[in-house]
Amino acid sequence: MDDLDTMIDSLIPRRTNGRRFITGLLLGMIGGAAAAALLMPRSGPALRAWLAERTQAWLGQARHTLTGEQPL
């Protein structure tokens, strides 16, 4: 009976409280954003400037959300 229990336990996924889903979602979003940025019809310098601007905006929003600071 122990072998059967072990086999059943290996087939039934464990509850992870959505941690795996959130991790997959975040990785998918990052991968999608990277693919979109690489496929944009922009020159290298223009793309780097756009990425720097968007990164600073995103970091500002994240900082505001995490700390409660007012955005600049």
N, C-alpha and C positions, 0 to 999 in steps of 0.2 A: 504494500500500500504506500510505503514511503516513496518508491520510485514513481508511482502514478502522481502523487502529490507534487513531487519535484517537477515532473513533466508539465503538469497543469500550470504550476506557478511560472514556469518559463514561457508558457504560451500567452498568459494573461498579462497585459501591460500593467505596471504599477502606477498608482496615482502620483502625480508630480505637482499637483496644485497649479498646473498651467505653466510651470517654469520652462519646460521644453518647448511648449507652444510659443511663449514670449521670446525665448532665445531664437527659435527658428524664424519668427516674425521679424525680429530685429536684424538678424543676419540677412534675411531676404530683402529687407528694405535697404540695407547698406549695399548689398550686391546689385540691386536694381538701380540705385542711385549712381553707383560707380559705372555700370554699363551705360546708363543714360548720359552721364557726363562724357564718357569716351566716344559716344556716337553722336554727340552734338556737332552741328556744323559751325564750329568756331576755331579760330587759330589758336596756337599754343599759348601765347601771352594773354589773349583775351579769355581763354578758358581758365588759365591759372588765376587771373584777376577775379573772374566770376566765382570760382571755387573758394578763393580766400574770403570774398565778401559773404558768400552764403555760409561758410564755416563760422565766421565771426558772428553772423546773425543767429545761427543755430546755437552756438555756445552761449550767447547772451540770453537767449530764450531758456536754455537749460539752466543757466545760473539763476535766472529769475525764478524759475519753477522750483528749483531745489532750495534756494535760500530765502525766497520771498522778497528779494531786493527789487527796487523799481528799475525798469529798463531805462537806459540812457537815451 
